[in-house]
C-alpha cells in the first residue's frame, strides 16, 4: 500500500456523498538507517506548533540512541542533535518541555543503573545544556518513563524501579537547577511498568498511569498531591490491557488509553479527579492497541496505535481511531501491510488548528528493515478536488454556537444541502440558491463535529462544521 494517507473513511457508503470525515496527510519525513530498524519515539509539541522527538535504531537486538530532532509545523527541520555522540549508552524513552525556560528534557537511563539521568537541551536551538545526574535513594535498576513540568518550572519525573519483589513506581520532583525537592515510591502488587504522568493544571495533583502484569494484564491509575502524598489509587482496572497514555481533557478530567502490545484490547476511559470512572470505551474494534491520545478543541479524541487480527497476531497496520467526547466510537483508519509485524504509531500530538503530528515506525513490502516516520495529518472536510468541480459552500461562523449561515458560491444556481453528525445521522436538510444566505439555528445541537454536504444531483462537496 502507498505510504501516503489520503483519506480515512469513518463511516462508509457506496458513493462519495457518504464519506463523513477524512484524514489528509500534509507532509511526511522518513528516517532510514541502512541495515538497521529505526523507530521515532514519543514526541512533544510547543505553543508554536513545533514538534520534538527522538529517533532510535536497533542493532544486534540492542537499542542505540540516534537523534533528537525539532521540526516546525510545515515539517522543516529546526535542529538535529546526535545523542549517540553525547552518550552511546543512554536509553532514551521520552521528552518533556519547559516552554517558559526554553528547555527540552530527554528522559531515559542507562541499562542496569539506578541513577536518574536526564539530558537537557535548549528548545529553540537544540544546544546541549548541563545534564542532571541524580543519585537516587534506591539501588535497583531504574528507567525514567515520563515527566511533566509545572508552572514553577519544577520537573516531576515518573520512573520504574525493578526490585526483587516486583516493580515500584517512583516520582522525583526536581527544581529548575536539578535539586531534588522530594522523592517517593509507590508499590504495586505485581510486576508493573510506569507509562505516563501529568500535572493537573488546576489542583496541582500529579496523576500517573501504567500497566500491571498479573494473571491478566490490567491498567493502573494513581493520584498524589503536589508533595507526593497519595490521594487515591486504582491498581486493577480490568481491561486486559495496560494504560499507555494519560492526558487531562477539556473538562479537567483524566483520560487514560491503552492496549496490550501482544494482545490488542484497545480502550479509552474518562475518570474524575476522585478516581471515579465516567465511561470506558473499546469502540467496535477491540483488535487494536492505543499508544497515544489527544483531544480536539471540539471534544473528540484521536488515538494512534497498531492493529491485531482476531488471533491477536499483529497485522502490520498503523491505526488512527476517533472517539466522541462521551466515548462513543466513530471509526478507525488503518494503513500498512502484512509484511511488517511491528508497524506502530507511537505518539500523537495536536497542533493549534487541530491537525495532528504522529511518530512511529513501519515497513513496506520488499523492505528488509523498518523505518521511522513523522507525519502531519488534517482531520478535515472533503475537498472539492476529489469531486472534480469547483462548487463550494461557505459556513459562517465556524466554529459556531447558536446560528450558522450557509452560502452557495459558484456558477451553479441551485443545490441541496444536508447536515449529519459523525455517526452519519442526518439532522437537517434543505436547498440553497447561489448567492443567497440561508441561516440555521443550531443552538439545540450537542457540541462536536458535523458534516455539511451539498449536492447538485450527481456530485457532492462536504465541509466540516464545529459546534461549541
N, C-alpha and C positions, 0 to 999 in steps of 0.2 A: 504494500500500500504506500502511496505517496506520503512523504513526511509532512507535507503541508496540510494543515487542517483548514478546510474552507467553510464547512457548515456543520453544525451539530443540531440534529432534529430532536426536540424534546417531546413532541408528540407527532405522529406520522399519519398522513392520509395518502390517498393515491395521487393527489395533484399538488402543485406548488402552493396553491391557496391555503393548504392545511398546515404548512410549516408555521410554527408559532415563535420560536426563538432560535438564534444561531450564534455559534462562536466563530468569529473570523480571526485568523491569525494575522497580526500586524507585522511582526518580524520574528525571526528565529536565528540564533547563533549556536553552532555546534562546537564542542571541544573534543578533539581527536588526538590521541597519542598512539603512535604505531605499536602494534603488538601488545597493547595494554587495554584493560577495561577501565573506562572513565565514568565517573558519576559527578554531577553537580549537586552539592548538598544543600542544606537548609539555607534560606535566604531571608533578608530583611529589606524593608523599604523605608525611605525617609520622607519628609514632608515635601520635598522637591520631586518626588516620584522617581528617585534614583534607587536602583536595586543593587544589593551587595550579596555575594555568595562565595563559597569556597569550592574548588574542584579537588577531586581525589582520584588517583588511579591505583589499580591493583596489579601487583607483580608477584608471581610465585606465592599466591594466597596471602600476601602481605599488603596492607593498605599504606600508601605513601602519599603524603600531602603534596599538592601541586600548587595552585594559585589562589590568592584572594583577589576577587575581581569586583569592580564597580562599573555599572552601566547606567546611562540616563534613560529617560522614558522612551527615546527613539532607538534604543539598543546600542548606542555608541559607547565604546569602552572609555571609561573615565580614568582608570588605572588598573594595573595588574602587578601584584606582588608575589614573588616566588617564595612560598612558605618553606619549601624543601631546603632552600639555601639558608633560611633562618634557623630551622630546626628539623632535620630529616626524620627525627623520631617522634615528632609531635603528631598525635592523633586528633585532628580537628573534627569537631562534631557540629557546632552551631555558631551563630553570630548574634550579637546584641548591639544595639545602637544607643549611644548617649548623644542625642542631637544637640542639646544645649551646650555641651562641651566639645563637640566635633570629634567624638571618639567612636571607633569600631572596636568591639571586643571579640576576639576569636577564642572560642571555648573548646575544651577537649582535655588532653592529658598525655602522659607517657605510659606505655604498657608496663604494668606492674608497679607503678609509682603511686604513693599516697599523697604526694604534693599536688596542690591545686595550682595549675599553670594556666595563666590567661595572657594571651598576647594582645597588645593594644596597637591601634593604628589611627592616624588622623583620617577622619572620614572624608574630608574634602579632597585629600591628595593621595592617600594610601601610605603616607610616610610612617615609618616604624617608630613607635614610642617605646618607652621602657616597659617591659612585661612585668606582670605580677607573679612572683614565686611565693606561694603561701604555704608555710609549714602547718599542716592540719593537726587536729587533735586525735587523729586515728592513724594506725599504721598499716591498714589494709589497702589494697589497690583501689584507686578512686578515678572516676572519669566524670568531668563536668558535662552535663547533658543540655542545659538550657539556662538562660539568665534573663532578668528583667531589670530595667533601670527606673528608679522612682524620680519624683520631681526634684529631689535634693541632689541628684546625681549619684546616689548610692547604687551599687550593683549587688543584686541578690542572685546568687548562683545556686542552681539545683544540681546535685551530684548523686551518683550511685556508688555505694561502698560495698564491695564484695567481702563478706566475712565468712567464718567457718560455719555460722549458724544461719546464713541467709544474706539477703541484701537489705541494706538500710538506705534510706534517703537522707541526704544531708543538705541543709540550707546554710550558706555562708553569706553574711551581709558585709560588704566592703565599702569603705568610704572612697571618695574620688582619688585619694592618694594611695589606696591599697591597704589601708589599715583595716584589720578585721574588727568589726563592731560587735558581732556575735556569731556563734556557730552552734547549730542544733542538729541532732539526728532524730530520725523517726523510723520506728521499727515496722517491719512487715511480717505477717505470719509465715510467708513462704518466700522463695526467691522472687525478686521483682526488679523492674527496670524503670527508673525515672525518665519521663519523656518531656514534660513541658511545665513551665511556670509563668504566671502573670501576677502583676500587682494591681489590685483593684483601684481604679482612679479616684473613687470617692472615699472608701473606707481605709485604704492603705493596706488592707489584708493581702496576704500572699497566698495564692492558690496554686497547687501543684497536682499533676496527674501522671499516671503511668499504667503499668500492667503488672499483674501478679501471676506467677506460674504455679497454680495449684493443680488439682486433678483436672479442672477446667481452667482455661485462661480467662481471667477477669480483669476488668478495669478498676482503678482505684483513684480516689479524689480526696484531697485534704485542703483545709483552710487553716492558716495560722495568722496571728496578729503581726503587726509590723515589727515586733520584737521577738517573733518566733514562737510564741505560746500557742498551743494547739486550740483552735476553735471547735473543729469537728473533723471527722474523717469517715469515709465510706471505703472499705477495703475490698468489697466483693460485689461490684456492680456486675450482674450476671448476664453479660453479653457474649460470652465465649470469645471475647476479643479484648485486646488492650486499648487503652486510651493513648493515641499517638499525638494529639494536639489539644490545646486549650486556648480559648480566647474569651474576652469579655464582649458581649454583644451590645447592640444599640440600646437595649433596655437595662444595661448594667448587670445582666445575669451572666452565668457561667455557661459556656458551650464547650463540651468535650466531644471528640470524634476519634474514630479509630477503626481497627480491624486486626485480624490475625495475619501476619506476614505469610504464614504457611497454611492458612485456613480460611481466608475471606472474612465473612461476618461483619460487613461494614455497619457502622451505626453513627448517629449524631444524637446528642442529648442536651437538654437545657436544664439547669439547676438554679435555684435561687441562692441568695447569699447565706442561707442557713443550711444548705445542702439538701433541700427538698427537690425531688425530681418533678419537673413541669411536664416534659414529654421526652420520649426517646423514639427514634425512627430508624429503621433499617431500609426504608424505601421498599420497592418491589424487586430489588436486585441485590440479594444478600451475598452474591458471589463476587464482591468487590472488597477491597481493603482501602480505607481512607488514611492518608498520612498528613493531610493539611487541610484547614478550613478557613475561609474568610466570609465576611458578611457584606452584602451590597448595601448602599445607602437606603434602598427601598425595602430592605429586610430579608431578602432571600439569601441563602447560603450556597456558596460554591465550594465543592470539595475536590481534591485531587488525590489520585492513588493508582491502584493497579487492579487487574481483573483475574478471576479464577473461574474454572469450569465447575460443573456440578460434582466432580470428583475431588474438588479442592486442589486441582493442579493449576499452576499459573498459565494463563493463555498468551502472555506476551503482549498485552494491550494496556495502554495508558487509559485512565478514566478521568473524566470531568463530570461530576454529578451536581444537580441543582435541587435544593430543598426549599420549600416555602418557609416563612418565618415561624409558622406553627409546627414545623417538622414534616408536613406533607411532602411526599416525594414527587418531584416534577419529572426528572428523567436523567439519563446517563449517556454521555458520548464516549465511545471507545475508539482508539486508534492504535494500530500496531500490526503484528503478525505472529504466527505461531513459531517463527524461527527463534524467538527470544523469550526465555522464561523469566526474565527479570526486568522487563520494561516497567518503569515506575515514574510517576510524578511524585517527587519527594516533598516539594514545598510550593505553596501558592501564596502570593502577596497581592494586595489590592492597591490600585492607584487611585488618585483623587477623582477620576472620572468613572470609576467602577470597572475599568479594564483590569485584567489580572496578568501577572507575570509568574510563570511556572518554571521550576528547575527540576531536573531528574536525569534519567538515563534510558537508553533504548538501543535497539539493534534492528537492522533491516535485512531482508532476505539476501543471502550471498555474502554477508559480512561475517568476519570471524571474531570481532570484538565489539563490545558495547561502547557507545559514545555518550558523552554528557551533552545536555542541551539546555538552553534557556530561551523562552519564547513568551511573547506578549499576545494576548487574545482579547477581543472585544465580544461581549455578550450584547448583540445589537440587533437592529431591525434588519430585515431582508432588504438588501439594496436594490435599486432599480436596475442595475446592470444584469442581475440574474434573470430579469424578465424581458429584457430586450426592448423596452420603450421608456420614454423619458417623463412619463406621468409621475407626479409626486404629490404628497399630501403634507400640508403644514399643520402642526398641532401646537397650539399656544394657549396657556403656558405649558411647559413640560420640563420638569415635574409640575404637577398641579395638585390643588387641594379641593376646590369646590366646583369650578366650571372649566371646561375646555372649549376652544373654538377650532373647528376643522375648516380648512380651506383647500380646495382642489386647484392646483396650479399647473395648467398646461393647455394645449390646444383642444383637448377633449371637452366636450360640452357637458357631459353627464357621466356619473359613476355611482355605483352602490358602495356603501361602507358597512363594516361590522366591527364590533369591539368584543374581544374574547379575553378570558383570563388565561393563566398559564396551564390550566388543565384542559383547555380547548373548548370551554363552555362559553357560548355566545350570550352576551349580556345586553347588547344593544345593536340596532341596525337601522339603516335609513338610506337616503340618497343625497347626492351632492351635485351642484352645478358649478362649473368652472367660474372662478372669480367672485363667488359668493361665500359668505361666512355662515357656518352652522354651529350654534352654541349648545352644549350639552351640560346638564347638571350631573356631576359625578360625586357629589358630597356623600351620597349614601353607600358608596363602594368601599370595600376594605383597602387599606394601603397595600401596595405591591406593584408588580409589573403586569401590564396589559398589552395586547396587540391590537392596533387599529389597522384594518385591511380595507383597501379599495379595489374594486374590480370593474372592468369595462365589458365583462362577459366572458372573455377567454383568457385574460391575463390579470395578474394581481400585483399590488405593491403593499408591503406591510411596514409599519413603523411601530417602534416601542413607545409605550406611554407609561410613565411612572407616576403613581398616585401616593401622596404622603399624608 
